[in-house]
């Protein structure tokens, strides 16, 4: 390593000493050496060109060496060049004071040439190593800073869309909450993205996300922040809380979904729903996002909805129900009600549908339409379903002993989709019937179309086992879901039930009459009988009888009854003297 190019400054009030050292340095190849006799010029010289080494006399007029060192350190701090002191005599005080100020070495006068050169080279060599180390440290620090910045960017960015991710959005919301000047949120949920993944794979789905993100960004002003909150959930943060403006922004964003998304020769269907929340001042981040999520439209044609307290009350009610439903059967809060089924031809009672009822000690009577979906979502429907089966079988055993049930009388139990999805459902049910010694004709199942379609292959397997054991199976609410002639043809069931939606307007609506006729003819074509639900008038019963519908149930015959009331009703039933009790105790259904 050559040190000859290093800039060396010699400072001594004695020009002879300066010239002597400059000649010595020149003689040994140092090309960039300069000398000063006036210490007052040192700072200006260094400001113009900072030396690599200063040879500094300690005792000089105007400014002594200590003062010069102080000036340099004040001006340059850690970048102050290394200093070798030139002195005629090194006493202890001079040594301690100089060393405490950071002086690297000492050279005594008169100069010993070899010693001077050796000390200069050692100091320059050490300083060079310091500089190399510092440069390497600076380079490493810059690399680390750059990498840290990139990692921070990556940690705040979705790798697919390059949008801000949840972490970045949370930080933006934190800053907005601290400002307290008004903030709006648009919570966007993309629908049918899963279908794209299933049909075309994740590669196409990723490109679709990038495409739609670009489309949405183009609709937003620079004051809005768009980011990815979840897999198919986007969040827009605005710097205002004007509700009408938020609605307009949401409508503009939804216009991106008015047509299928054109992507690489594909036309991909994608829909979206938007929930809106806002805060006029400071807010809690989680709370504001939760409000926007609560406002998301759940179904139907509604695509934009703003948060309101009613939505939250409904959600809180659902959560209360979800918590309360667990263990409801063990606490004795649930019971079965039985609605009779009557033959339209003979007017004889041929069976009943077991209906689940829940009466909570604080919440009161809770509609099955409210708690059944919650139980299915939480999985509690499995334990509840087992309780229903067990309770229904106990009643069957009791009524058989009392002579109520004959070979033409059965109790039908509704089965949820998650029950039917269990691989051992049929075998478990048959084992329970055998345990209670209940012959197959006394027991029947009712399943919904959605329950069948959730896992068609397993449903076919389970129903085939039940059909082989002569367990009757009815398709409930036929025509109100995703009806398919394929499963009507191939699944082993014995009954189609006409939903009350097609019955209630039979007297006045020709379309409903025609639909009821079509369903009846379809059922007969595949070897099934038909049960109509929701019969409330004699005219409805007469029409259904005229088109060949075998059985009916509804308020015209009886509302759902407790087990004891049902037994009494059956014993008192007179086939040709039924009473229309359609409007009696309607609130007790």
C-alpha positions as CSV (number, residue, x, y, z in Angstrom):
1,X,0.0,0.0,0.0
2,X,1.5,3.4,-1.1
3,X,1.2,6.3,1.3
4,X,3.1,8.8,-0.9
5,X,-0.1,10.4,-2.2
6,X,-1.3,11.3,1.3
7,X,-1.8,14.9,2.1
8,X,0.5,16.0,5.0
9,X,0.4,19.4,6.6
10,X,3.4,20.7,8.6
11,X,2.7,23.5,11.1
12,X,5.6,25.2,12.9
13,X,6.4,28.9,13.6
14,X,10.0,28.1,12.7
15,X,10.3,28.1,9.0
16,X,13.6,26.1,9.2
17,X,11.7,23.2,10.8
18,X,9.0,23.4,8.2
19,X,11.4,23.3,5.3
20,X,13.5,20.6,6.9
21,X,10.4,18.3,7.2
22,X,9.1,19.2,3.7
23,X,12.5,18.3,2.2
24,X,12.6,15.1,4.1
25,X,9.1,14.1,3.0
26,X,9.9,15.1,-0.6
27,X,13.1,13.1,-0.6
28,X,11.2,10.0,0.5
29,X,8.5,10.3,-2.2
30,X,5.7,12.1,-0.4
31,X,4.1,14.2,-3.2
32,X,1.4,16.1,-1.3
33,X,3.1,17.9,1.6
34,X,2.4,21.5,2.6
35,X,3.8,23.8,5.3
36,X,2.5,26.7,7.4
37,X,4.3,29.0,9.7
38,X,1.3,30.9,11.0
39,X,-1.1,28.7,13.2
40,X,-3.9,31.1,12.4
41,X,-4.0,29.8,8.8
42,X,-4.4,26.1,9.8
43,X,-8.2,26.1,10.0
44,X,-8.7,27.9,6.7
45,X,-6.3,25.5,5.0
46,X,-8.1,22.5,6.4
47,X,-11.5,23.8,5.4
48,X,-10.2,24.1,1.8
49,X,-8.4,20.7,1.7
50,X,-8.5,18.4,4.7
51,X,-5.1,16.8,5.3
52,X,-4.6,13.1,6.0
53,X,-2.0,14.0,8.7
54,X,-0.9,17.1,10.6
55,X,2.6,17.6,12.1
56,X,1.8,20.3,14.6
57,X,4.2,22.4,16.8
58,X,2.7,22.7,20.3
59,X,4.3,26.0,21.3
60,X,3.7,28.8,18.8
61,X,2.8,32.5,18.9
62,X,-0.7,33.7,18.4
63,X,-2.2,30.2,18.8
64,X,-0.6,27.3,20.6
65,X,-1.1,23.8,19.3
66,X,-3.8,23.0,21.9
67,X,-5.9,25.9,20.6
68,X,-5.4,24.7,17.0
69,X,-6.5,21.2,18.0
70,X,-9.7,22.7,19.6
71,X,-10.5,24.6,16.5
72,X,-10.1,21.6,14.3
73,X,-12.2,19.4,16.6
74,X,-14.9,22.0,16.8
75,X,-15.0,22.3,13.0
76,X,-14.6,18.7,11.9
77,X,-15.5,16.6,14.9
78,X,-14.8,12.9,14.3
79,X,-13.3,13.8,10.9
80,X,-10.4,15.7,12.5
81,X,-7.2,14.5,10.9
82,X,-4.6,12.6,13.0
83,X,-2.1,14.8,14.7
84,X,1.6,14.3,15.6
85,X,3.0,16.8,18.0
86,X,6.3,18.5,17.3
87,X,8.1,19.6,20.5
88,X,11.6,20.1,21.8
89,X,10.8,18.4,25.1
90,X,7.9,16.2,26.1
91,X,7.1,16.7,29.8
92,X,4.4,14.7,31.6
93,X,1.9,17.6,31.5
94,X,2.3,18.1,27.7
95,X,2.0,14.3,27.1
96,X,-1.1,13.8,29.2
97,X,-2.9,16.9,27.9
98,X,-2.0,16.1,24.3
99,X,-3.1,12.5,24.6
100,X,-6.3,13.5,26.2
101,X,-7.1,15.6,23.2
102,X,-6.6,12.7,20.8
103,X,-3.0,13.3,19.6
104,X,-1.6,10.2,17.9
105,X,2.1,10.5,18.5
106,X,5.1,12.8,19.3
107,X,8.2,13.8,17.4
108,X,11.0,15.5,19.4
109,X,13.3,18.3,18.1
110,X,15.9,18.1,16.8
111,X,14.5,15.7,14.3
112,X,15.8,12.2,13.8
113,X,15.0,11.6,10.2
114,X,14.4,7.8,10.4
115,X,12.3,8.2,13.5
116,X,10.2,11.0,11.9
117,X,9.6,8.9,8.8
118,X,8.7,5.8,10.8
119,X,6.2,7.7,13.0
120,X,4.6,9.3,10.0
121,X,4.3,6.1,8.1
122,X,2.9,4.2,11.2
123,X,0.3,7.0,11.8
124,X,-0.7,7.1,8.2
125,X,-0.9,3.4,8.0
126,X,-3.1,3.1,11.1
127,X,-5.3,6.0,9.9
128,X,-5.6,4.4,6.5
129,X,-6.9,1.2,8.1
130,X,-9.3,3.3,10.2
131,X,-10.6,5.0,7.0
132,X,-10.9,1.6,5.2
133,X,-12.8,0.2,8.2
134,X,-15.0,3.3,8.4
135,X,-15.7,3.2,4.7
136,X,-16.6,-0.5,5.0
137,X,-18.8,0.3,8.0
138,X,-20.5,3.2,6.1
139,X,-21.0,1.0,3.1
140,X,-22.4,-1.8,5.3
141,X,-24.6,0.7,7.1
142,X,-25.9,2.1,3.8
143,X,-26.6,-1.5,2.6
144,X,-28.4,-2.3,5.8
145,X,-30.4,0.9,5.7
146,X,-31.3,0.2,2.1
147,X,-32.2,-3.4,2.8
148,X,-34.1,-2.4,6.0
149,X,-36.1,0.2,3.9
150,X,-36.8,-2.5,1.3
151,X,-37.8,-5.1,3.9
152,X,-40.0,-2.4,5.6
153,X,-41.6,-1.7,2.2
154,X,-42.1,-5.4,1.6
155,X,-43.6,-5.9,5.0
156,X,-46.2,-3.2,4.3
157,X,-46.9,-4.2,0.7
158,X,-48.9,-7.1,-0.8
159,X,-46.5,-9.0,-3.1
160,X,-49.1,-9.7,-5.7
161,X,-51.0,-6.4,-6.1
162,X,-48.3,-4.1,-4.7
163,X,-51.0,-2.5,-2.6
164,X,-50.6,-1.5,1.0
165,X,-51.3,-4.6,3.2
166,X,-53.1,-4.8,6.5
167,X,-50.0,-3.7,8.4
168,X,-49.6,-0.6,6.3
169,X,-53.4,0.2,6.4
170,X,-53.4,-0.1,10.2
171,X,-50.5,2.4,10.4
172,X,-52.4,4.8,8.1
173,X,-55.5,4.4,10.2
174,X,-53.4,5.1,13.4
175,X,-52.1,8.3,11.9
176,X,-55.6,9.3,10.8
177,X,-56.9,8.6,14.3
178,X,-54.3,10.8,15.8
179,X,-55.0,13.7,13.4
180,X,-58.7,13.5,14.3
181,X,-59.8,15.5,11.3
182,X,-62.3,13.0,9.9
183,X,-61.8,9.6,8.3
184,X,-64.0,7.4,6.1
185,X,-63.7,3.7,5.3
186,X,-64.9,1.7,2.3
187,X,-64.7,-2.0,3.1
188,X,-64.8,-3.9,-0.2
189,X,-65.5,-7.7,-0.5
190,X,-64.9,-9.4,-3.8
191,X,-67.4,-12.2,-4.6
192,X,-66.7,-15.2,-6.9
193,X,-62.9,-15.0,-6.6
194,X,-62.9,-18.5,-5.3
195,X,-64.7,-19.6,-8.4
196,X,-61.9,-18.1,-10.5
197,X,-59.3,-20.0,-8.5
198,X,-61.2,-23.3,-8.9
199,X,-61.7,-22.9,-12.7
200,X,-58.5,-21.2,-13.7
201,X,-56.0,-21.5,-10.9
202,X,-54.1,-19.1,-8.6
203,X,-52.1,-17.6,-11.4
204,X,-55.1,-16.2,-13.2
205,X,-56.6,-15.2,-9.8
206,X,-53.5,-13.2,-9.0
207,X,-53.6,-11.5,-12.4
208,X,-57.2,-10.7,-11.8
209,X,-56.4,-9.2,-8.4
210,X,-53.7,-7.0,-10.0
211,X,-56.2,-6.0,-12.8
212,X,-59.0,-5.1,-10.5
213,X,-56.7,-3.3,-8.1
214,X,-55.5,-1.1,-11.0
215,X,-59.1,-0.5,-12.0
216,X,-60.1,0.6,-8.5
217,X,-57.0,2.8,-8.0
218,X,-57.9,4.7,-11.2
219,X,-61.3,5.6,-9.7
220,X,-59.8,7.1,-6.5
221,X,-58.4,10.5,-5.8
222,X,-54.8,10.9,-4.5
223,X,-56.3,11.6,-1.0
224,X,-57.6,8.0,-0.8
225,X,-55.5,5.0,0.2
226,X,-56.4,1.6,-1.3
227,X,-55.0,-1.5,0.3
228,X,-55.6,-5.2,0.7
229,X,-57.1,-6.1,4.1
230,X,-57.5,-9.9,3.4
231,X,-57.5,-12.4,0.6
232,X,-60.6,-11.0,-1.1
233,X,-61.1,-7.9,1.1
234,X,-60.0,-4.4,0.2
235,X,-60.0,-1.2,2.2
236,X,-60.2,2.4,1.1
237,X,-59.2,5.1,3.6
238,X,-60.4,8.6,2.9
239,X,-59.3,11.9,4.5
240,X,-62.9,13.0,5.0
241,X,-66.1,11.7,6.7
242,X,-68.7,13.1,4.4
243,X,-71.3,10.4,4.0
244,X,-72.6,11.4,0.7
245,X,-69.1,11.7,-0.8
246,X,-68.4,8.2,0.6
247,X,-71.5,6.8,-1.1
248,X,-70.5,8.4,-4.4
249,X,-67.0,7.0,-4.2
250,X,-68.4,3.5,-3.4
251,X,-70.7,3.7,-6.4
252,X,-67.8,4.7,-8.7
253,X,-65.8,1.7,-7.4
254,X,-68.7,-0.6,-8.0
255,X,-68.9,0.5,-11.6
256,X,-65.6,-1.5,-12.2
257,X,-67.8,-4.6,-11.7
258,X,-70.6,-3.7,-14.1
259,X,-69.0,-6.0,-16.7
260,X,-67.0,-9.2,-16.7
261,X,-63.3,-8.6,-16.3
262,X,-61.4,-9.0,-19.6
263,X,-58.1,-10.7,-18.8
264,X,-55.9,-12.5,-21.4
265,X,-58.7,-13.6,-23.6
266,X,-60.9,-14.6,-20.6
267,X,-64.0,-12.9,-19.4
268,X,-64.1,-13.4,-15.7
269,X,-67.2,-12.6,-13.6
270,X,-66.5,-10.7,-10.4
271,X,-68.8,-8.9,-8.1
272,X,-68.3,-6.7,-5.0
273,X,-70.1,-5.4,-2.0
274,X,-69.1,-2.3,0.0
275,X,-69.6,-1.5,3.6
276,X,-69.1,2.2,4.7
277,X,-68.1,3.6,8.1
278,X,-66.8,7.0,9.1
279,X,-65.5,9.0,12.1
280,X,-65.6,12.8,12.4
281,X,-62.8,13.0,15.0
282,X,-60.5,10.6,16.9
283,X,-61.5,6.9,16.7
284,X,-60.5,3.4,17.6
285,X,-59.0,1.6,14.6
286,X,-60.5,-1.8,15.2
287,X,-63.8,-0.3,15.9
288,X,-64.0,1.7,12.7
289,X,-63.0,-1.3,10.6
290,X,-65.5,-3.5,12.5
291,X,-68.3,-0.9,11.7
292,X,-67.5,-1.0,8.0
293,X,-67.4,-4.9,8.1
294,X,-70.8,-4.9,9.8
295,X,-72.2,-2.7,7.1
296,X,-71.3,-5.1,4.3
297,X,-74.5,-6.2,2.5
298,X,-75.0,-9.9,3.0
299,X,-77.3,-10.9,0.2
300,X,-79.8,-9.8,-2.4
301,X,-79.4,-6.9,-4.8
302,X,-78.0,-4.4,-2.2
303,X,-74.4,-3.7,-2.9
304,X,-73.6,-0.6,-0.8
305,X,-74.6,-0.1,2.8
306,X,-73.7,2.4,5.5
307,X,-73.1,1.5,9.1
308,X,-76.0,2.1,11.5
309,X,-76.7,1.0,15.0
310,X,-79.5,-1.4,14.0
311,X,-77.0,-3.5,12.0
312,X,-74.8,-3.8,15.0
313,X,-77.7,-4.6,17.3
314,X,-78.7,-7.4,14.9
315,X,-75.1,-8.7,14.8
316,X,-74.9,-8.5,18.6
317,X,-78.2,-10.4,18.8
318,X,-76.8,-13.1,16.4
319,X,-73.7,-13.4,18.6
320,X,-75.8,-13.7,21.7
321,X,-77.8,-16.4,20.1
322,X,-74.6,-18.2,18.9
323,X,-73.3,-18.2,22.5
324,X,-76.6,-19.1,24.0
325,X,-77.3,-22.0,21.7
326,X,-74.4,-24.0,22.9
327,X,-75.7,-26.4,25.6
328,X,-79.3,-25.3,25.0
329,X,-80.5,-29.0,24.8
330,X,-78.7,-29.9,28.0
331,X,-80.3,-27.0,29.8
332,X,-83.8,-28.2,28.6
333,X,-84.5,-25.1,26.6
334,X,-85.3,-26.9,23.4
335,X,-88.3,-29.1,22.6
336,X,-90.0,-30.7,19.6
337,X,-93.3,-29.7,18.2
338,X,-95.2,-31.9,15.8
339,X,-97.3,-30.8,12.9
340,X,-99.7,-33.5,11.6
341,X,-99.7,-34.7,8.0
342,X,-103.1,-35.6,6.6
343,X,-103.9,-37.7,3.5
344,X,-105.8,-35.5,1.1
345,X,-107.7,-38.6,-0.2
346,X,-108.8,-40.3,3.1
347,X,-108.4,-37.3,5.5
348,X,-106.6,-39.7,7.8
349,X,-103.5,-38.6,9.8
350,X,-100.6,-40.4,8.2
351,X,-97.8,-38.8,10.2
352,X,-96.2,-35.6,11.5
353,X,-93.1,-33.5,10.9
354,X,-91.0,-33.0,14.0
355,X,-90.1,-29.3,14.3
356,X,-87.4,-27.9,16.6
357,X,-88.3,-25.1,19.0
358,X,-86.1,-23.1,21.3
359,X,-87.3,-21.0,24.2
360,X,-84.5,-19.1,26.0
361,X,-85.2,-18.0,29.6
362,X,-84.1,-14.4,28.8
363,X,-84.4,-14.1,25.0
364,X,-87.8,-15.8,24.8
365,X,-89.0,-17.7,21.8
366,X,-86.4,-17.8,19.0
367,X,-87.4,-18.6,15.5
368,X,-85.7,-21.6,13.8
369,X,-85.0,-19.3,10.8
370,X,-82.7,-17.4,13.2
371,X,-81.0,-20.0,15.2
372,X,-80.7,-23.0,12.7
373,X,-78.3,-21.2,10.3
374,X,-76.2,-20.1,13.3
375,X,-76.1,-23.6,14.7
376,X,-75.0,-24.9,11.3
377,X,-72.3,-22.3,11.0
378,X,-70.9,-23.0,14.4
379,X,-71.2,-26.8,14.2
380,X,-73.6,-26.9,17.2
381,X,-76.2,-28.4,14.8
382,X,-74.4,-31.7,15.1
383,X,-75.1,-32.1,18.8
384,X,-78.6,-30.6,18.4
385,X,-79.3,-32.9,15.5
386,X,-78.4,-35.9,17.6
387,X,-80.7,-34.7,20.4
388,X,-83.5,-34.2,17.9
389,X,-83.1,-37.7,16.5
390,X,-83.0,-39.2,20.0
391,X,-86.0,-37.2,21.3
392,X,-88.1,-38.1,18.2
393,X,-87.3,-41.8,18.6
394,X,-88.3,-41.6,22.2
395,X,-91.7,-40.2,21.2
396,X,-92.1,-42.8,18.5
397,X,-91.5,-45.6,21.1
398,X,-94.0,-44.0,23.5
399,X,-96.7,-43.5,20.9
400,X,-96.3,-47.1,19.6
401,X,-96.9,-48.4,23.1
402,X,-100.0,-46.3,23.3
403,X,-101.2,-47.6,19.9
404,X,-101.1,-44.3,18.1
405,X,-98.7,-45.3,15.3
406,X,-99.7,-47.9,12.7
407,X,-97.9,-49.0,9.6
408,X,-99.2,-46.0,7.7
409,X,-98.1,-43.5,10.3
410,X,-94.5,-42.0,10.5
411,X,-92.6,-39.2,12.2
412,X,-90.3,-37.1,9.9
413,X,-87.2,-35.5,11.2
414,X,-85.3,-32.7,9.5
415,X,-81.6,-33.3,8.8
416,X,-79.2,-30.4,8.4
417,X,-76.5,-30.3,5.7
418,X,-73.7,-30.8,8.2
419,X,-75.3,-33.9,9.6
420,X,-75.8,-35.4,6.2
421,X,-72.2,-34.6,5.4
422,X,-70.9,-37.0,8.0
423,X,-69.6,-40.2,6.5
424,X,-71.2,-42.4,9.2
425,X,-74.6,-40.6,9.3
426,X,-76.7,-43.4,7.8
427,X,-75.0,-46.1,9.8
428,X,-75.4,-44.2,13.1
429,X,-79.0,-43.5,12.4
430,X,-79.8,-47.1,11.6
431,X,-78.0,-48.2,14.8
432,X,-80.1,-45.8,16.8
433,X,-83.4,-47.1,15.2
434,X,-82.3,-50.7,16.0
435,X,-81.4,-49.7,19.6
436,X,-84.9,-48.3,20.1
437,X,-86.5,-51.2,18.1
438,X,-88.2,-48.9,15.7
439,X,-89.2,-50.4,12.4
440,X,-88.4,-48.4,9.3
441,X,-92.0,-47.4,8.3
442,X,-92.4,-45.3,11.5
443,X,-89.4,-43.1,10.8
444,X,-88.7,-40.7,7.9
445,X,-86.1,-38.0,7.1
446,X,-86.5,-34.6,5.4
447,X,-83.5,-32.9,3.8
448,X,-83.2,-29.6,2.0
449,X,-81.9,-29.1,-1.5
450,X,-78.9,-27.1,0.0
451,X,-78.1,-30.0,2.3
452,X,-77.9,-32.3,-0.7
453,X,-75.9,-30.0,-2.9
454,X,-73.2,-29.3,-0.3
455,X,-71.7,-32.7,-0.9
456,X,-73.7,-34.6,-3.5
457,X,-71.5,-37.7,-3.7
458,X,-71.7,-38.3,0.0
459,X,-75.4,-37.5,0.1
460,X,-76.0,-40.1,-2.5
461,X,-74.0,-42.7,-0.5
462,X,-75.8,-41.9,2.7
463,X,-79.3,-41.8,1.2
464,X,-78.6,-45.1,-0.7
465,X,-77.9,-46.8,2.7
466,X,-81.1,-45.4,4.2
467,X,-83.2,-46.4,1.1
468,X,-81.8,-49.9,1.3
469,X,-83.1,-50.0,4.9
470,X,-86.5,-48.7,3.7
471,X,-86.1,-45.3,5.5
472,X,-88.3,-42.8,3.6
473,X,-86.6,-39.6,2.6
474,X,-88.4,-36.4,1.5
475,X,-86.9,-33.4,-0.3
476,X,-88.0,-30.4,1.7
477,X,-88.8,-26.9,0.3
478,X,-88.6,-28.3,-3.2
479,X,-88.2,-25.6,-5.9
480,X,-87.0,-22.8,-3.6
481,X,-83.3,-23.6,-3.8
482,X,-81.1,-24.8,-6.7
483,X,-83.4,-27.5,-8.0
484,X,-81.8,-29.9,-10.4
485,X,-83.6,-32.6,-12.4
486,X,-80.3,-34.6,-12.2
487,X,-80.7,-35.2,-8.4
488,X,-84.4,-35.7,-8.7
489,X,-83.7,-38.5,-11.1
490,X,-80.7,-40.1,-9.4
491,X,-81.1,-39.7,-5.6
492,X,-83.0,-42.3,-3.7
493,X,-85.9,-40.3,-2.1
494,X,-89.6,-41.1,-1.8
495,X,-91.3,-37.7,-1.3
496,X,-91.2,-34.2,-2.7
497,X,-92.6,-31.4,-0.5
498,X,-94.2,-28.4,-2.1
499,X,-93.0,-25.3,-0.3
500,X,-95.6,-23.0,1.2
501,X,-94.3,-20.3,-1.2
502,X,-96.2,-22.1,-4.0
503,X,-99.3,-22.8,-1.9
504,X,-100.2,-19.6,-0.2
505,X,-101.5,-17.9,-3.4
506,X,-103.0,-20.9,-5.1
507,X,-106.5,-19.5,-5.0
508,X,-105.5,-16.3,-6.8
509,X,-102.4,-17.0,-8.8
510,X,-102.6,-19.2,-11.9
511,X,-98.7,-19.4,-12.0
512,X,-98.6,-20.9,-8.6
513,X,-101.3,-23.4,-9.5
514,X,-99.4,-24.4,-12.6
515,X,-96.1,-24.8,-10.6
516,X,-97.8,-26.9,-8.0
517,X,-99.2,-29.1,-10.8
518,X,-95.8,-29.4,-12.4
519,X,-94.0,-30.4,-9.2
520,X,-96.7,-33.0,-8.5
521,X,-96.4,-34.4,-12.0
522,X,-92.6,-34.4,-11.8
523,X,-92.7,-36.3,-8.5
524,X,-95.1,-38.9,-9.8
525,X,-93.0,-39.3,-12.9
526,X,-90.0,-40.4,-10.8
527,X,-92.1,-42.6,-8.5
528,X,-92.5,-40.2,-5.6
529,X,-95.5,-39.0,-3.7
530,X,-96.1,-35.3,-2.8
531,X,-96.7,-33.4,0.5
532,X,-97.8,-29.8,0.4
533,X,-96.9,-27.4,3.2
534,X,-98.6,-24.3,4.5
535,X,-102.2,-25.3,3.8
536,X,-104.5,-22.7,5.4
537,X,-107.8,-22.9,3.4
538,X,-110.1,-25.6,2.2
539,X,-109.8,-24.2,-1.3
540,X,-106.0,-24.9,-1.3
541,X,-106.6,-28.4,0.0
542,X,-109.3,-29.0,-2.6
543,X,-107.0,-27.9,-5.5
544,X,-104.1,-29.9,-4.3
545,X,-106.3,-33.0,-4.0
546,X,-107.6,-32.4,-7.5
547,X,-104.1,-32.5,-9.0
548,X,-103.1,-35.7,-7.3
549,X,-101.1,-34.3,-4.3
550,X,-101.2,-37.2,-1.7
551,X,-100.8,-35.3,1.6
552,X,-100.8,-31.9,3.2
553,X,-99.9,-30.1,6.4
554,X,-100.6,-26.6,7.6
555,X,-102.8,-24.5,9.9
556,X,-105.9,-25.7,8.1
557,X,-105.4,-29.0,10.0
558,X,-103.3,-28.0,13.0
559,X,-100.5,-25.8,14.0
560,X,-97.3,-27.4,15.4
561,X,-98.2,-29.0,18.7
562,X,-96.4,-30.2,21.8
563,X,-96.0,-33.9,22.1
564,X,-98.9,-34.3,24.5
565,X,-101.1,-31.9,22.5
566,X,-100.3,-33.8,19.3
567,X,-101.3,-37.2,20.9
568,X,-104.6,-35.7,22.0
569,X,-105.2,-34.1,18.6
570,X,-104.6,-37.4,16.9
571,X,-107.0,-39.2,19.1
572,X,-109.7,-36.6,18.6
573,X,-109.2,-36.1,14.9
574,X,-112.3,-36.8,12.8
575,X,-111.4,-37.2,9.1
576,X,-114.4,-35.4,7.6
577,X,-114.8,-32.8,10.2
578,X,-111.6,-30.9,10.2
579,X,-111.8,-27.3,11.4
580,X,-110.0,-24.4,9.8
581,X,-107.8,-23.1,12.5
582,X,-105.5,-21.3,10.2
583,X,-105.7,-18.1,12.2
584,X,-105.8,-19.5,15.6
585,X,-102.7,-19.0,17.8
586,X,-100.7,-17.9,14.8
587,X,-98.1,-16.5,17.1
588,X,-97.6,-20.0,18.7
589,X,-96.3,-21.5,15.5
